[in-house]
């Protein structure tokens, strides 16, 4: 059988197809002992786990079935059938684990550099913005600019919500819907705003983006960094919204609608 896990790192020993291959080997060789080799493209394709003990344990599972682990390289074949081959494979596992850690460190540094350079990548562009390319040091960098009229409507909605004029999250949702604000999610084919958009808009890190700051815990940056994109709200409005959300956990449960459009 041929088993492969597409776009999943060799650091992950719980890969579905990888585990299925070993389980298949254990089940069949227990009854018939008719599979002689477990072949991988290289030792790094078998495992790049930084926990080398876990890698050795996984090799042990293969060896217990009576099959031999084989790593196929451009310059030859390594297998666990000889002591020399076994030592060579163990050495490669160690090298793979070290290289994996080095690569993670390089990637981490590069990702942090991008954020500290005032650019914040997003899978989906935040509501109220659109993305354009700008030349920075000869490279095309994607940045955010305000998208109108969405940005202005969103700014007004945030301001009313911060003052308690829009009393609930649902009120803010209706405010945006009444002004025909559309979803900018690539996955939303109808373009109609879903009620869950409000929780995403009021998420702490998203609010900081609207207030001209970026923070990126996923990239090990927890402080607020001044951004390059234009603001939609000021820092004071962001703070008022965060205070409201902290004080009132039941903003979604109020039945009364405080906002009256005719009162403007």
Secondary structure, DSSP 8 states (H G I E B T S, - for coil): -----TT--TT-TT-HHHHHHHHHHHHHHHHT----EEEESSHHHH---S-HHHHHHHHHHHHHTT-EEEEEETTEEEETTSHHHHHHHHHHHHHHHHHHHHHHHHHHHHHHHHHHTT----SS--TTEEEEEEEETTEEEEEEEE-TTHHHHHHHHHHHHHTTSS-SHHHHHHHHHHTT-----TT-SS----TTHHHHHTSHHHHHHHTTEEEEGGGTEEEEEE-SS--SS-HHHHHHHHHHHHH-TTTTT-------GGG-
